[in-house]
Amino acid sequence: LTNPLEFNGNAAAVETVEVKARVSGFITEIHFSDGQRITKGDPLFSIDQRPYLVIRDQARADVAKALAELNELESEVARYKNLLPKAVVTREQYEILVAKRDVANAMLDKSRATVAQAELDLEFCQIISPLTGRVSTREVDVGDLVTGTGSSATRLTTVVTTSPIEVYFDTDERALLLARQRAIAKRGGEAVTWRDIKELEIPVSARLVTEELFLHKGILDFVDIGVKPTTGTVRCRGLLPNPEELITPGMFMRVQMTTAEPERTMLVPERSLGIDQGR
């Protein structure tokens, strides 16, 4: 018979991402339904690409112009170099031309960087899911103008992972130390640091408010860096597989952790006990 300890806890997503616009423009399409299960890379929103297509085409034209100017100056530099020994051109004229060639080369690099930025902005017009999980409600509609500038970027939706899922709970330091000692003994006495507590695979179980049994099995994944002096408790985190995605972030849970090995115990059926209140 084991005598596990129980604690109150709350479920939390392993990853939570606020999806924000990275370029400004009008929303043209929304590719998901609120609460839908999604996979990393799935499209979420489309922003009007037309202004960015124009900018990219202009940047490509600037590259072609800069390349033509550079080629012309390269030819001039080569011609002046051959004329320099004949004293047809001066050393000063030749060096001025070389400097112009170098400036043209730098302008070409700048134009190519502008093309790269334009293509990146075009890519940002297609907003995709950064992870696999579930998507929350949309916070914009088709036709809305969104901003992709720094801290004022428009939040579009939120995406969370649902499998596995974490559960946070506070336990007293004695229970935590006993559970750690038990796990170390089971692995032959090889200790690990608190940072690597996951390696001990300390079992935790959890149940939802509508469940009678602790059906959700997992392991202790994290222990906080210190004990709260006012309560004598330490923040812990369990990791549960959650394959059916029944547990969602924020749900209240009861968490169970065993601190000792099972012991042989005599059990007496409840119906075999009698109470005589008259004596």
HELIX and SHEET records of a PDB file:
HELIX    1   1 ARG A   50  LEU A   83  1                                  34    
HELIX    2   2 LEU A   84  LYS A   86  5                                   3    
HELIX    3   3 ARG A   91  PHE A  124  1                                  34    
HELIX    4   4 GLY A  150  SER A  152  5                                   3    
HELIX    5   5 GLU A  173  LYS A  186  1                                  14    
HELIX    6   6 TRP A  194  LEU A  200  5                                   7    
HELIX    7   7 GLU A  270  SER A  272  5                                   3    
SHEET    1   A 7 LEU A   5  ALA A  13  0                                        
SHEET    2   A 7 ILE A 165  ASP A 172 -1                                        
SHEET    3   A 7 THR A 233  LEU A 240 -1                                        
SHEET    4   A 7 HIS A 216  LYS A 228 -1                                        
SHEET    5   A 7 PRO A 203  LEU A 208 -1                                        
SHEET    6   A 7 PHE A 252  MET A 257 -1                                        
SHEET    7   A 7 LEU A   5  ALA A  13 -1                                        
SHEET    1   B 4 THR A  16  LYS A  20  0                                        
SHEET    2   B 4 ARG A 155  VAL A 160 -1                                        
SHEET    3   B 4 GLY A 133  VAL A 135 -1                                        
SHEET    4   B 4 ARG A  37  ILE A  38 -1                                        
SHEET    1   C 4 GLN A 126  ILE A 128  0                                        
SHEET    2   C 4 PRO A  43  ILE A  47 -1                                        
SHEET    3   C 4 GLY A  25  ILE A  30 -1                                        
SHEET    4   C 4 LEU A 145  VAL A 146 -1                                        
END                                                                             
